Amino acid sequence: MDMKEKINNLIKDNKVCLFMKGTPDSPQCGFSLAVSNILKHLKLDFKAVNVLDDENLRQGIKEFSDWPTIPQLYIKGEFIGGCDIVKEMYEKGELQNLVKKQNLIQ
Amino acid sequence: MPIPIDEIKKMITDSIPDAKVEIKDLMGDNNHYSAKIKSKLFNNLSKIEQHKLVYKSLKGKMGNELHALTITTEDDNGYERKN
């Protein structure tokens, strides 16, 4: 299975999928920590993919999304953005609206 | 290698000529920056497309030499937006 297909499956099989450095319990970068904390705060059930476990994935996700940085958040297969956009959406309440509309929180 | 503020600003305005750019060195270490960019080129683009334009102007440096650059984009349709 090539990397593109692997990423496609990850974002298809997980309604909320976060590509990050480290894990939610042990993030290895402040930006990954910030997004992971926002998702935790919203009590979202999310799949965290640690790109530090796989150099091919780390490069692959950048090409897949045409986005040079990590973290990267996908919701229902759609690229939402990196740390700056997710934070901005959260501060404006847009992320909350989105996850409510997608029935991802009670 | 750290990149000085003026160089980042020049790269952005070279490809987004009307951009109003405000860059702050968050830690005073030439490494952690925040950039606020306002441009007419952002009008009618999604946030993702706006950020991609900025990334493109940085010519592959983002995610490499530039690790910690926080970006805030704003379109410029003649109205001041109150956040």
N, CA and C atoms of all chains as a GROMACS GRO file, in nm:
protein
  567
    1MET      N    1   0.085  -0.119   0.000
    1MET     CA    2   0.000   0.000   0.000
    1MET      C    3   0.089   0.125   0.000
    2ASP      N    4   0.063   0.218  -0.091
    2ASP     CA    5   0.150   0.336  -0.091
    2ASP      C    6   0.101   0.438   0.012
    3MET      N    7   0.186   0.539   0.033
    3MET     CA    8   0.161   0.634   0.143
    3MET      C    9   0.031   0.711   0.122
    4LYS      N   10   0.003   0.747  -0.004
    4LYS     CA   11  -0.118   0.824  -0.032
    4LYS      C   12  -0.243   0.743   0.009
    5GLU      N   13  -0.237   0.616  -0.025
    5GLU     CA   14  -0.350   0.529   0.008
    5GLU      C   15  -0.363   0.511   0.159
    6LYS      N   16  -0.248   0.499   0.225
    6LYS     CA   17  -0.247   0.483   0.371
    6LYS      C   18  -0.310   0.606   0.438
    7ILE      N   19  -0.272   0.725   0.391
    7ILE     CA   20  -0.327   0.848   0.448
    7ILE      C   21  -0.477   0.858   0.418
    8ASN      N   22  -0.512   0.825   0.294
    8ASN     CA   23  -0.654   0.824   0.256
    8ASN      C   24  -0.737   0.737   0.349
    9ASN      N   25  -0.684   0.619   0.380
    9ASN     CA   26  -0.756   0.528   0.470
    9ASN      C   27  -0.767   0.586   0.611
   10LEU      N   28  -0.658   0.648   0.657
   10LEU     CA   29  -0.659   0.706   0.792
   10LEU      C   30  -0.767   0.813   0.806
   11ILE      N   31  -0.777   0.901   0.705
   11ILE     CA   32  -0.873   1.010   0.719
   11ILE      C   33  -1.015   0.964   0.686
   12LYS      N   34  -1.025   0.849   0.620
   12LYS     CA   35  -1.157   0.795   0.590
   12LYS      C   36  -1.211   0.717   0.710
   13ASP      N   37  -1.120   0.644   0.777
   13ASP     CA   38  -1.162   0.556   0.887
   13ASP      C   39  -1.178   0.631   1.019
   14ASN      N   40  -1.123   0.752   1.027
   14ASN     CA   41  -1.131   0.828   1.152
   14ASN      C   42  -1.195   0.963   1.126
   15LYS      N   43  -1.312   0.983   1.188
   15LYS     CA   44  -1.386   1.107   1.162
   15LYS      C   45  -1.304   1.230   1.197
   16VAL      N   46  -1.230   1.219   1.308
   16VAL     CA   47  -1.141   1.328   1.346
   16VAL      C   48  -1.001   1.270   1.352
   17CYS      N   49  -0.915   1.316   1.265
   17CYS     CA   50  -0.782   1.259   1.255
   17CYS      C   51  -0.678   1.369   1.263
   18LEU      N   52  -0.590   1.359   1.363
   18LEU     CA   53  -0.488   1.461   1.383
   18LEU      C   54  -0.349   1.403   1.357
   19PHE      N   55  -0.280   1.459   1.260
   19PHE     CA   56  -0.141   1.423   1.236
   19PHE      C   57  -0.056   1.516   1.321
   20MET      N   58   0.021   1.459   1.412
   20MET     CA   59   0.093   1.543   1.507
   20MET      C   60   0.231   1.487   1.536
   21LYS      N   61   0.312   1.570   1.604
   21LYS     CA   62   0.443   1.524   1.650
   21LYS      C   63   0.428   1.479   1.794
   22GLY      N   64   0.449   1.350   1.818
   22GLY     CA   65   0.429   1.294   1.950
   22GLY      C   66   0.287   1.243   1.964
   23THR      N   67   0.244   1.227   2.087
   23THR     CA   68   0.110   1.176   2.115
   23THR      C   69   0.036   1.277   2.203
   24PRO      N   70  -0.098   1.266   2.212
   24PRO     CA   71  -0.171   1.362   2.298
   24PRO      C   72  -0.119   1.362   2.442
   25ASP      N   73  -0.074   1.248   2.492
   25ASP     CA   74  -0.022   1.244   2.628
   25ASP      C   75   0.122   1.292   2.637
   26SER      N   76   0.192   1.285   2.526
   26SER     CA   77   0.331   1.326   2.527
   26SER      C   78   0.367   1.395   2.394
   27PRO      N   79   0.310   1.516   2.375
   27PRO     CA   80   0.336   1.588   2.250
   27PRO      C   81   0.482   1.633   2.244
   28GLN      N   82   0.538   1.633   2.123
   28GLN     CA   83   0.679   1.669   2.108
   28GLN      C   84   0.697   1.807   2.046
   29CYS      N   85   0.589   1.884   2.039
   29CYS     CA   86   0.598   2.017   1.977
   29CYS      C   87   0.482   2.100   2.030
   30GLY      N   88   0.508   2.227   2.056
   30GLY     CA   89   0.406   2.313   2.115
   30GLY      C   90   0.281   2.328   2.028
   31PHE      N   91   0.301   2.326   1.896
   31PHE     CA   92   0.186   2.344   1.807
   31PHE      C   93   0.098   2.219   1.807
   32SER      N   94   0.163   2.103   1.813
   32SER     CA   95   0.086   1.978   1.821
   32SER      C   96   0.011   1.971   1.954
   33LEU      N   97   0.079   2.015   2.060
   33LEU     CA   98   0.017   2.019   2.193
   33LEU      C   99  -0.109   2.106   2.190
   34ALA      N  100  -0.098   2.223   2.127
   34ALA     CA  101  -0.210   2.317   2.127
   34ALA      C  102  -0.333   2.258   2.060
   35VAL      N  103  -0.314   2.197   1.942
   35VAL     CA  104  -0.429   2.142   1.870
   35VAL      C  105  -0.487   2.022   1.945
   36SER      N  106  -0.399   1.936   1.992
   36SER     CA  107  -0.445   1.820   2.067
   36SER      C  108  -0.526   1.863   2.190
   37ASN      N  109  -0.481   1.969   2.258
   37ASN     CA  110  -0.554   2.018   2.375
   37ASN      C  111  -0.692   2.075   2.339
   38ILE      N  112  -0.700   2.142   2.224
   38ILE     CA  113  -0.829   2.195   2.180
   38ILE      C  114  -0.927   2.079   2.156
   39LEU      N  115  -0.879   1.975   2.088
   39LEU     CA  116  -0.966   1.860   2.061
   39LEU      C  117  -1.009   1.792   2.190
   40LYS      N  118  -0.915   1.780   2.284
   40LYS     CA  119  -0.948   1.722   2.415
   40LYS      C  120  -1.052   1.806   2.487
   41HIS      N  121  -1.031   1.939   2.481
   41HIS     CA  122  -1.121   2.030   2.548
   41HIS      C  123  -1.263   2.020   2.492
   42LEU      N  124  -1.273   1.995   2.363
   42LEU     CA  125  -1.406   1.979   2.300
   42LEU      C  126  -1.462   1.839   2.324
   43LYS      N  127  -1.385   1.758   2.397
   43LYS     CA  128  -1.424   1.620   2.428
   43LYS      C  129  -1.450   1.540   2.300
   44LEU      N  130  -1.367   1.566   2.201
   44LEU     CA  131  -1.380   1.494   2.074
   44LEU      C  132  -1.302   1.364   2.082
   45ASP      N  133  -1.363   1.262   2.026
   45ASP     CA  134  -1.295   1.135   2.013
   45ASP      C  135  -1.210   1.144   1.887
   46PHE      N  136  -1.078   1.147   1.900
   46PHE     CA  137  -0.997   1.165   1.780
   46PHE      C  138  -0.883   1.066   1.770
   47LYS      N  139  -0.846   1.041   1.646
   47LYS     CA  140  -0.732   0.954   1.620
   47LYS      C  141  -0.608   1.041   1.605
   48ALA      N  142  -0.508   1.015   1.688
   48ALA     CA  143  -0.383   1.090   1.676
   48ALA      C  144  -0.280   1.002   1.605
   49VAL      N  145  -0.222   1.057   1.499
   49VAL     CA  146  -0.120   0.984   1.426
   49VAL      C  147   0.014   1.054   1.450
   50ASN      N  148   0.106   0.981   1.510
   50ASN     CA  149   0.237   1.039   1.541
   50ASN      C  150   0.329   1.028   1.420
   51VAL      N  151   0.355   1.144   1.356
   51VAL     CA  152   0.437   1.140   1.233
   51VAL      C  153   0.584   1.113   1.263
   52LEU      N  154   0.622   1.128   1.390
   52LEU     CA  155   0.762   1.102   1.425
   52LEU      C  156   0.794   0.953   1.423
   53ASP      N  157   0.688   0.871   1.420
   53ASP     CA  158   0.708   0.726   1.412
   53ASP      C  159   0.748   0.680   1.272
   54ASP      N  160   0.725   0.765   1.175
   54ASP     CA  161   0.742   0.721   1.036
   54ASP      C  162   0.782   0.839   0.948
   55GLU      N  163   0.907   0.844   0.910
   55GLU     CA  164   0.959   0.955   0.830
   55GLU      C  165   0.885   0.967   0.696
   56ASN      N  166   0.846   0.854   0.638
   56ASN     CA  167   0.773   0.858   0.511
   56ASN      C  168   0.637   0.923   0.527
   57LEU      N  169   0.574   0.896   0.641
   57LEU     CA  170   0.444   0.956   0.669
   57LEU      C  171   0.461   1.106   0.693
   58ARG      N  172   0.568   1.141   0.765
   58ARG     CA  173   0.594   1.281   0.796
   58ARG      C  174   0.606   1.364   0.668
   59GLN      N  175   0.678   1.311   0.569
   59GLN     CA  176   0.689   1.379   0.440
   59GLN      C  177   0.560   1.363   0.359
   60GLY      N  178   0.505   1.242   0.368
   60GLY     CA  179   0.388   1.208   0.287
   60GLY      C  180   0.267   1.297   0.316
   61ILE      N  181   0.245   1.327   0.443
   61ILE     CA  182   0.126   1.406   0.479
   61ILE      C  183   0.142   1.551   0.430
   62LYS      N  184   0.268   1.598   0.426
   62LYS     CA  185   0.292   1.734   0.376
   62LYS      C  186   0.256   1.743   0.228
   63GLU      N  187   0.294   1.640   0.154
   63GLU     CA  188   0.261   1.638   0.011
   63GLU      C  189   0.112   1.617  -0.010
   64PHE      N  190   0.056   1.525   0.068
   64PHE     CA  191  -0.085   1.491   0.053
   64PHE      C  192  -0.173   1.614   0.067
   65SER      N  193  -0.145   1.695   0.171
   65SER     CA  194  -0.227   1.812   0.199
   65SER      C  195  -0.176   1.937   0.127
   66ASP      N  196  -0.058   1.927   0.064
   66ASP     CA  197   0.009   2.044   0.010
   66ASP      C  198   0.020   2.152   0.119
   67TRP      N  199   0.077   2.109   0.231
   67TRP     CA  200   0.085   2.193   0.351
   67TRP      C  201   0.217   2.162   0.420
   68PRO      N  202   0.301   2.264   0.446
   68PRO     CA  203   0.438   2.233   0.486
   68PRO      C  204   0.460   2.202   0.633
   69THR      N  205   0.358   2.219   0.716
   69THR     CA  206   0.382   2.205   0.859
   69THR      C  207   0.291   2.100   0.922
   70ILE      N  208   0.331   2.060   1.041
   70ILE     CA  209   0.254   1.966   1.122
   70ILE      C  210   0.234   2.033   1.257
   71PRO      N  211   0.122   2.027   1.320
   71PRO     CA  212   0.009   1.936   1.302
   71PRO      C  213  -0.082   1.970   1.182
   72GLN      N  214  -0.161   1.870   1.145
   72GLN     CA  215  -0.265   1.886   1.043
   72GLN      C  216  -0.390   1.813   1.089
   73LEU      N  217  -0.500   1.885   1.082
   73LEU     CA  218  -0.626   1.827   1.130
   73LEU      C  219  -0.721   1.798   1.014
   74TYR      N  220  -0.774   1.675   1.015
   74TYR     CA  221  -0.877   1.635   0.919
   74TYR      C  222  -1.005   1.602   0.994
   75ILE      N  223  -1.118   1.653   0.945
   75ILE     CA  224  -1.248   1.616   1.001
   75ILE      C  225  -1.335   1.564   0.888
   76LYS      N  226  -1.384   1.443   0.906
   76LYS     CA  227  -1.463   1.375   0.803
   76LYS      C  228  -1.397   1.384   0.665
   77GLY      N  229  -1.269   1.356   0.662
   77GLY     CA  230  -1.198   1.350   0.536
   77GLY      C  231  -1.157   1.484   0.479
   78GLU      N  232  -1.197   1.592   0.546
   78GLU     CA  233  -1.165   1.724   0.492
   78GLU      C  234  -1.053   1.790   0.571
   79PHE      N  235  -0.956   1.847   0.500
   79PHE     CA  236  -0.846   1.917   0.565
   79PHE      C  237  -0.897   2.047   0.626
   80ILE      N  238  -0.882   2.060   0.757
   80ILE     CA  239  -0.930   2.179   0.827
   80ILE      C  240  -0.821   2.284   0.838
   81GLY      N  241  -0.698   2.241   0.863
   81GLY     CA  242  -0.588   2.336   0.870
   81GLY      C  243  -0.482   2.292   0.967
   82GLY      N  244  -0.385   2.382   0.987
   82GLY     CA  245  -0.279   2.358   1.085
   82GLY      C  246  -0.314   2.429   1.215
   83CYS      N  247  -0.212   2.445   1.298
   83CYS     CA  248  -0.234   2.501   1.432
   83CYS      C  249  -0.298   2.640   1.429
   84ASP      N  250  -0.246   2.728   1.343
   84ASP     CA  251  -0.296   2.867   1.343
   84ASP      C  252  -0.445   2.872   1.308
   85ILE      N  253  -0.483   2.796   1.204
   85ILE     CA  254  -0.622   2.801   1.158
   85ILE      C  255  -0.714   2.735   1.262
   86VAL      N  256  -0.671   2.622   1.317
   86VAL     CA  257  -0.754   2.552   1.415
   86VAL      C  258  -0.775   2.641   1.539
   87LYS      N  259  -0.666   2.706   1.582
   87LYS     CA  260  -0.677   2.794   1.699
   87LYS      C  261  -0.772   2.910   1.672
   88GLU      N  262  -0.757   2.969   1.553
   88GLU     CA  263  -0.842   3.083   1.516
   88GLU      C  264  -0.989   3.040   1.509
   89MET      N  265  -1.013   2.923   1.450
   89MET     CA  266  -1.150   2.873   1.441
   89MET      C  267  -1.209   2.846   1.578
   90TYR      N  268  -1.124   2.794   1.667
   90TYR     CA  269  -1.170   2.765   1.803
   90TYR      C  270  -1.203   2.895   1.875
   91GLU      N  271  -1.115   2.995   1.861
   91GLU     CA  272  -1.139   3.122   1.931
   91GLU      C  273  -1.265   3.192   1.881
   92LYS      N  274  -1.296   3.173   1.753
   92LYS     CA  275  -1.415   3.236   1.697
   92LYS      C  276  -1.541   3.151   1.713
   93GLY      N  277  -1.524   3.031   1.768
   93GLY     CA  278  -1.640   2.942   1.785
   93GLY      C  279  -1.675   2.862   1.660
   94GLU      N  280  -1.597   2.880   1.554
   94GLU     CA  281  -1.630   2.812   1.428
   94GLU      C  282  -1.605   2.662   1.436
   95LEU      N  283  -1.501   2.625   1.510
   95LEU     CA  284  -1.470   2.482   1.521
   95LEU      C  285  -1.581   2.410   1.599
   96GLN      N  286  -1.627   2.477   1.706
   96GLN     CA  287  -1.737   2.421   1.784
   96GLN      C  288  -1.861   2.400   1.697
   97ASN      N  289  -1.891   2.501   1.614
   97ASN     CA  290  -2.007   2.489   1.524
   97ASN      C  291  -1.989   2.374   1.426
   98LEU      N  292  -1.868   2.363   1.374
   98LEU     CA  293  -1.841   2.258   1.276
   98LEU      C  294  -1.861   2.118   1.337
   99VAL      N  295  -1.804   2.096   1.454
   99VAL     CA  296  -1.814   1.961   1.511
   99VAL      C  297  -1.958   1.931   1.557
  100LYS      N  298  -2.030   2.035   1.595
  100LYS     CA  299  -2.171   2.014   1.631
  100LYS      C  300  -2.252   1.977   1.507
  101LYS      N  301  -2.226   2.052   1.398
  101LYS     CA  302  -2.297   2.026   1.274
  101LYS      C  303  -2.268   1.885   1.221
  102GLN      N  304  -2.148   1.838   1.245
  102GLN     CA  305  -2.109   1.706   1.197
  102GLN      C  306  -2.148   1.596   1.297
  103ASN      N  307  -2.220   1.636   1.402
  103ASN     CA  308  -2.264   1.542   1.506
  103ASN      C  309  -2.149   1.466   1.572
  104LEU      N  310  -2.040   1.537   1.597
  104LEU     CA  311  -1.924   1.470   1.655
  104LEU      C  312  -1.918   1.486   1.807
  105ILE      N  313  -2.000   1.578   1.860
  105ILE     CA  314  -2.011   1.586   2.005
  105ILE      C  315  -2.158   1.586   2.046
  106GLN      N  316  -2.183   1.545   2.169
  106GLN     CA  317  -2.320   1.538   2.217
  106GLN      C  318  -2.369   1.677   2.258
  107MET      N  319   1.911   2.738   1.061
  107MET     CA  320   1.960   2.876   1.066
  107MET      C  321   1.843   2.973   1.082
  108PRO      N  322   1.851   3.062   1.179
  108PRO     CA  323   1.743   3.160   1.197
  108PRO      C  324   1.737   3.257   1.080
  109ILE      N  325   1.619   3.306   1.053
  109ILE     CA  326   1.601   3.404   0.945
  109ILE      C  327   1.554   3.536   1.007
  110PRO      N  328   1.621   3.646   0.975
  110PRO     CA  329   1.582   3.774   1.035
  110PRO      C  330   1.445   3.822   0.986
  111ILE      N  331   1.381   3.903   1.069
  111ILE     CA  332   1.246   3.954   1.041
  111ILE      C  333   1.238   4.020   0.903
  112ASP      N  334   1.336   4.107   0.873
  112ASP     CA  335   1.331   4.182   0.747
  112ASP      C  336   1.330   4.090   0.626
  113GLU      N  337   1.402   3.979   0.637
  113GLU     CA  338   1.409   3.886   0.526
  113GLU      C  339   1.274   3.816   0.505
  114ILE      N  340   1.210   3.780   0.615
  114ILE     CA  341   1.078   3.716   0.605
  114ILE      C  342   0.980   3.814   0.541
  115LYS      N  343   0.984   3.938   0.590
  115LYS     CA  344   0.894   4.041   0.539
  115LYS      C  345   0.915   4.061   0.390
  116LYS      N  346   1.040   4.062   0.347
  116LYS     CA  347   1.072   4.086   0.206
  116LYS      C  348   1.020   3.970   0.121
  117MET      N  349   1.038   3.848   0.168
  117MET     CA  350   0.990   3.733   0.092
  117MET      C  351   0.839   3.740   0.073
  118ILE      N  352   0.770   3.781   0.178
  118ILE     CA  353   0.623   3.788   0.170
  118ILE      C  354   0.581   3.899   0.075
  119THR      N  355   0.641   4.018   0.089
  119THR     CA  356   0.597   4.129   0.004
  119THR      C  357   0.646   4.113  -0.141
  120ASP      N  358   0.752   4.036  -0.162
  120ASP     CA  359   0.795   4.009  -0.300
  120ASP      C  360   0.686   3.934  -0.377
  121SER      N  361   0.616   3.844  -0.310
  121SER     CA  362   0.514   3.770  -0.386
  121SER      C  363   0.372   3.818  -0.355
  122ILE      N  364   0.355   3.893  -0.246
  122ILE     CA  365   0.224   3.953  -0.219
  122ILE      C  366   0.247   4.104  -0.201
  123PRO      N  367   0.258   4.175  -0.314
  123PRO     CA  368   0.307   4.314  -0.310
  123PRO      C  369   0.224   4.409  -0.222
  124ASP      N  370   0.092   4.390  -0.215
  124ASP     CA  371   0.013   4.486  -0.138
  124ASP      C  372   0.002   4.446   0.010
  125ALA      N  373   0.074   4.344   0.049
  125ALA     CA  374   0.058   4.291   0.185
  125ALA      C  375   0.103   4.391   0.291
  126LYS      N  376   0.016   4.405   0.391
  126LYS     CA  377   0.059   4.478   0.511
  126LYS      C  378   0.106   4.371   0.609
  127VAL      N  379   0.233   4.376   0.640
  127VAL     CA  380   0.292   4.268   0.719
  127VAL      C  381   0.341   4.319   0.854
  128GLU      N  382   0.302   4.249   0.957
  128GLU     CA  383   0.348   4.283   1.092
  128GLU      C  384   0.410   4.157   1.149
  129ILE      N  385   0.539   4.163   1.178
  129ILE     CA  386   0.604   4.042   1.231
  129ILE      C  387   0.659   4.071   1.370
  130LYS      N  388   0.636   3.977   1.459
  130LYS     CA  389   0.691   3.991   1.594
  130LYS      C  390   0.785   3.874   1.623
  131ASP      N  391   0.895   3.906   1.686
  131ASP     CA  392   0.986   3.802   1.732
  131ASP      C  393   0.941   3.768   1.875
  132LEU      N  394   0.875   3.655   1.888
  132LEU     CA  395   0.804   3.626   2.013
  132LEU      C  396   0.897   3.602   2.132
  133MET      N  397   1.011   3.541   2.106
  133MET     CA  398   1.100   3.507   2.217
  133MET      C  399   1.230   3.588   2.213
  134GLY      N  400   1.246   3.673   2.111
  134GLY     CA  401   1.371   3.745   2.095
  134GLY      C  402   1.485   3.654   2.055
  135ASP      N  403   1.453   3.544   1.986
  135ASP     CA  404   1.559   3.448   1.951
  135ASP      C  405   1.574   3.428   1.800
  136ASN      N  406   1.511   3.519   1.720
  136ASN     CA  407   1.516   3.503   1.574
  136ASN      C  408   1.466   3.367   1.527
  137ASN      N  409   1.377   3.309   1.601
  137ASN     CA  410   1.332   3.173   1.565
  137ASN      C  411   1.182   3.152   1.583
  138HIS      N  412   1.123   3.219   1.681
  138HIS     CA  413   0.980   3.205   1.705
  138HIS      C  414   0.911   3.336   1.668
  139TYR      N  415   0.841   3.333   1.555
  139TYR     CA  416   0.780   3.455   1.506
  139TYR      C  417   0.629   3.443   1.497
  140SER      N  418   0.563   3.559   1.500
  140SER     CA  419   0.424   3.560   1.457
  140SER      C  420   0.411   3.666   1.348
  141ALA      N  421   0.335   3.635   1.246
  141ALA     CA  422   0.318   3.727   1.135
  141ALA      C  423   0.170   3.751   1.110
  142LYS      N  424   0.136   3.880   1.098
  142LYS     CA  425   0.000   3.917   1.066
  142LYS      C  426   0.004   3.978   0.927
  143ILE      N  427  -0.074   3.923   0.836
  143ILE     CA  428  -0.064   3.966   0.697
  143ILE      C  429  -0.202   4.000   0.642
  144LYS      N  430  -0.211   4.120   0.586
  144LYS     CA  431  -0.338   4.163   0.530
  144LYS      C  432  -0.316   4.196   0.383
  145SER      N  433  -0.402   4.144   0.298
  145SER     CA  434  -0.383   4.168   0.154
  145SER      C  435  -0.514   4.153   0.078
  146LYS      N  436  -0.524   4.229  -0.032
  146LYS     CA  437  -0.640   4.214  -0.120
  146LYS      C  438  -0.638   4.079  -0.190
  147LEU      N  439  -0.520   4.022  -0.206
  147LEU     CA  440  -0.510   3.891  -0.273
  147LEU      C  441  -0.582   3.782  -0.194
  148PHE      N  442  -0.607   3.808  -0.065
  148PHE     CA  443  -0.674   3.707   0.018
  148PHE      C  444  -0.826   3.710   0.002
  149ASN      N  445  -0.876   3.819  -0.061
  149ASN     CA  446  -1.022   3.832  -0.073
  149ASN      C  447  -1.082   3.710  -0.142
  150ASN      N  448  -1.189   3.662  -0.086
  150ASN     CA  449  -1.263   3.548  -0.142
  150ASN      C  450  -1.186   3.416  -0.140
  151LEU      N  451  -1.076   3.410  -0.066
  151LEU     CA  452  -1.006   3.282  -0.051
  151LEU      C  453  -1.038   3.223   0.086
  152SER      N  454  -1.033   3.090   0.094
  152SER     CA  455  -1.050   3.026   0.225
  152SER      C  456  -0.923   3.048   0.306
  153LYS      N  457  -0.934   3.027   0.438
  153LYS     CA  458  -0.818   3.042   0.526
  153LYS      C  459  -0.702   2.955   0.478
  154ILE      N  460  -0.737   2.833   0.438
  154ILE     CA  461  -0.633   2.740   0.393
  154ILE      C  462  -0.561   2.796   0.270
  155GLU      N  463  -0.638   2.849   0.175
  155GLU     CA  464  -0.576   2.907   0.055
  155GLU      C  465  -0.494   3.031   0.089
  156GLN      N  466  -0.541   3.110   0.184
  156GLN     CA  467  -0.466   3.230   0.226
  156GLN      C  468  -0.331   3.191   0.285
  157HIS      N  469  -0.335   3.092   0.375
  157HIS     CA  470  -0.209   3.048   0.437
  157HIS      C  471  -0.116   2.985   0.334
  158LYS      N  472  -0.176   2.915   0.236
  158LYS     CA  473  -0.092   2.854   0.132
  158LYS      C  474  -0.018   2.959   0.050
  159LEU      N  475  -0.086   3.072   0.024
  159LEU     CA  476  -0.020   3.182  -0.048
  159LEU      C  477   0.101   3.232   0.030
  160VAL      N  478   0.085   3.243   0.162
  160VAL     CA  479   0.196   3.289   0.245
  160VAL      C  480   0.309   3.185   0.244
  161TYR      N  481   0.271   3.058   0.260
  161TYR     CA  482   0.372   2.952   0.259
  161TYR      C  483   0.449   2.953   0.128
  162LYS      N  484   0.375   2.975   0.017
  162LYS     CA  485   0.439   2.975  -0.114
  162LYS      C  486   0.541   3.088  -0.122
  163SER      N  487   0.507   3.204  -0.064
  163SER     CA  488   0.599   3.317  -0.070
  163SER      C  489   0.728   3.287   0.007
  164LEU      N  490   0.721   3.196   0.101
  164LEU     CA  491   0.840   3.165   0.182
  164LEU      C  492   0.926   3.056   0.117
  165LYS      N  493   0.886   3.016  -0.002
  165LYS     CA  494   0.968   2.929  -0.088
  165LYS      C  495   1.029   2.808  -0.018
  166GLY      N  496   0.945   2.730   0.042
  166GLY     CA  497   0.994   2.604   0.099
  166GLY      C  498   1.065   2.618   0.232
  167LYS      N  499   1.077   2.742   0.282
  167LYS     CA  500   1.147   2.760   0.411
  167LYS      C  501   1.058   2.720   0.528
  168MET      N  502   0.925   2.734   0.507
  168MET     CA  503   0.832   2.700   0.614
  168MET      C  504   0.840   2.550   0.641
  169GLY      N  505   0.850   2.515   0.767
  169GLY     CA  506   0.861   2.374   0.801
  169GLY      C  507   1.005   2.325   0.796
  170ASN      N  508   1.095   2.412   0.746
  170ASN     CA  509   1.237   2.377   0.746
  170ASN      C  510   1.313   2.479   0.831
  171GLU      N  511   1.378   2.578   0.766
  171GLU     CA  512   1.448   2.679   0.846
  171GLU      C  513   1.351   2.752   0.938
  172LEU      N  514   1.230   2.774   0.883
  172LEU     CA  515   1.129   2.844   0.962
  172LEU      C  516   1.039   2.742   1.028
  173HIS      N  517   1.063   2.715   1.152
  173HIS     CA  518   0.981   2.616   1.219
  173HIS      C  519   0.862   2.682   1.288
  174ALA      N  520   0.893   2.788   1.359
  174ALA     CA  521   0.790   2.843   1.448
  174ALA      C  522   0.745   2.980   1.400
  175LEU      N  523   0.667   2.980   1.294
  175LEU     CA  524   0.608   3.105   1.246
  175LEU      C  525   0.456   3.091   1.251
  176THR      N  526   0.398   3.167   1.342
  176THR     CA  527   0.252   3.168   1.354
  176THR      C  528   0.196   3.267   1.254
  177ILE      N  529   0.098   3.224   1.177
  177ILE     CA  530   0.046   3.312   1.072
  177ILE      C  531  -0.101   3.347   1.097
  178THR      N  532  -0.130   3.476   1.087
  178THR     CA  533  -0.269   3.521   1.087
  178THR      C  534  -0.292   3.600   0.960
  179THR      N  535  -0.391   3.560   0.882
  179THR     CA  536  -0.417   3.632   0.757
  179THR      C  537  -0.551   3.704   0.766
  180GLU      N  538  -0.558   3.813   0.692
  180GLU     CA  539  -0.683   3.887   0.688
  180GLU      C  540  -0.702   3.941   0.547
  181ASP      N  541  -0.824   3.930   0.495
  181ASP     CA  542  -0.845   3.988   0.362
  181ASP      C  543  -0.861   4.139   0.376
  182ASP      N  544  -0.859   4.206   0.265
  182ASP     CA  545  -0.863   4.351   0.267
  182ASP      C  546  -0.968   4.398   0.167
  183ASN      N  547  -1.092   4.405   0.215
  183ASN     CA  548  -1.199   4.445   0.124
  183ASN      C  549  -1.244   4.588   0.154
  184GLY      N  550  -1.156   4.662   0.222
  184GLY     CA  551  -1.186   4.801   0.249
  184GLY      C  552  -1.257   4.825   0.381
  185TYR      N  553  -1.300   4.716   0.445
  185TYR     CA  554  -1.367   4.730   0.574
  185TYR      C  555  -1.278   4.679   0.685
  186GLU      N  556  -1.279   4.748   0.796
  186GLU     CA  557  -1.208   4.697   0.912
  186GLU      C  558  -1.296   4.593   0.978
  187ARG      N  559  -1.239   4.476   0.999
  187ARG     CA  560  -1.321   4.374   1.064
  187ARG      C  561  -1.294   4.376   1.213
  188LYS      N  562  -1.403   4.375   1.288
  188LYS     CA  563  -1.388   4.370   1.434
  188LYS      C  564  -1.394   4.225   1.478
  189ASN      N  565  -1.291   4.183   1.549
  189ASN     CA  566  -1.290   4.044   1.597
  189ASN      C  567  -1.346   4.035   1.738
   0.00000   0.00000   0.00000
